[in-house]
Amino acid sequence: MTYQDNLLISVPDWELYLKETAFQIVQEQSPAKLLAVRERIYELLSHCIPPDLIFKGLLKELVKNCDNQLKAEICAEAARCQWRSARGSKVIFHLEEFIAKFMAIYKRFIELSIADDFDD
């Protein structure tokens, strides 16, 4: 729930579920986690949450954990995957592709950050 101008606004359950999904993606980047997240995305799609909202919601939550250089790369991948999903027939493949690309980009960033810390 959020407060806006003294009004209590409740966040829909699917948005909370999507935020939790994004949190899980940031916490672990592995094939097992990708499979678990895929099931969560299926759950959202089976409850008629539009793919565009899933893309936008994931992107919004995932970039909160990125620096500016990473944000540009992640946004470009999200746009490319979303554009392809609008022209394809299996939306889950494109959502999964975006998540896998995010995981790869984010993991590379974390590993480089750790390596830079050891060099100093």
HELIX and SHEET records of a PDB file:
HELIX    1   1 ASP A   13  GLN A   27  1                                  15    
HELIX    2   2 PRO A   31  SER A   46  1                                  16    
HELIX    3   3 PRO A   51  LEU A   62  1                                  12    
HELIX    4   4 VAL A   63  ASN A   65  5                                   3    
HELIX    5   5 ASN A   68  ARG A   87  1                                  20    
HELIX    6   6 VAL A   91  ASP A  119  1                                  29    
SHEET    1   A 2 THR A   2  GLN A   4  0                                        
SHEET    2   A 2 LEU A   7  ILE A   9 -1                                        
END                                                                             
